[in-house]
Amino acid sequence: MELICPAGTPAALRVAVDAGADAVYCGYADETNARNFPGLNFSRAEMREGVAYAHRRGAKVLVAVNTFPRAGAVGPWRRAVDDAVQAGADALILADIGLLDYAARTHPGQRLHVSVQAAAANPDSVRFYVEAFGVKRVVLPRVLTVAEIAAVARAVAPCETEVFVFGGLCVMAEGRCSLSSYATGQSPNMNGVCSPASHVAYRERADGLVSRLGGFTINTFGRGEAAGYPTLCKGRFRTGPATGYLFEDPVSLDAAALLPALREAGVAALKIEGRQRGRAYVEGVVRAFREALSALEEGRPFVSPGLLSLTEGQSTTQGAYRKAWR
């Protein structure tokens, strides 16, 4: 299984490659990719240099152009596709049907992957992308069990499947979430942000910490309680007689223990989330999963990486891979 690693900056790309990534995924510093945070992502020159660096060391670069173009203003997205191809990208990660059509017609030799933002989660939807645009891989949303992943992988072969194994956990069908749009006016699917930092605020009070997003209280944390980043899907709310997390706790995905099962399910690639994270996170997670995969491939005793310190709230879950959502 390929190890696909995040690169939010040129420095992170180099760290990921040197730590053992088979491929890195990254995007341009604009609204065409779903991690459009200030200070992150690549200029055109940096992308060309990053691709060259990875290729010299035997790694691939997958360029994400995975937000949805604004109606009547598709130019930036088409330019991102053209520039990524010119830079030598090994694959483009796309979500929008119109953009997939453009890429398939304009660059017929370019390898195309379906982004998790497209939320293609069943054989019929995956087959559509394969038949219409010749895609070679689909990144499955984080809402399927391992058994469901195996069923999809069998049904769509030889199209490859890629799944997330570590990092921030989106509990929605990606590409279909509008929650933060209501709180901030910025869509994670079009503006490339989920809970943008410009709309996040924290307030200290006598009994602890209050986190807010776009003026809405998302959570309150007691003294000494680990505080997660305020996202609406991981907020703590009062509903009737109970107070708690409606969708999911503010925790990170860690599916390391499921690597043997994912291999058995026919998964082709394992994806680490975290383009907004620093170099220390990238290096630590990539090295740990590289060692875990090497042990699995060589038949050595498998030890799950100890990465709790790099997780959200210092807590982890296996998400839908092992359980149903609340």
Buried (B, 14 or more C-beta within 10 A) or exposed (E): BBBBBBBBBBEBBBBBBBBBBBBBBBBBBBBBBBBBBEEBBBEBEBBBBBBEBBBEEEBBBBBBBBBBBEEEEBEBBBBBBBBBBEBBBBBBBBBBBEBBEBBBEEBEEBBBBBBBBBBBBBBEBBBBBBEEBBBBBBBBBBBBBBEBBBBBBEEBEEBBBBBBBBBBBBBBBBBEBEBBBEBBEBBBBBBBBBBBEEBBBEEEEEEBBBBBBBEBBBBBBEEEEEBBBBBBBBBBBEEEEEEEBBBBBBBBBBBBBBBEBBBEBBBBBBBBBBBBBBBEBBBBBBBBBBBBBEBBEEEEEEEEBEBEEBBBBEBBBBBBBEEEEE
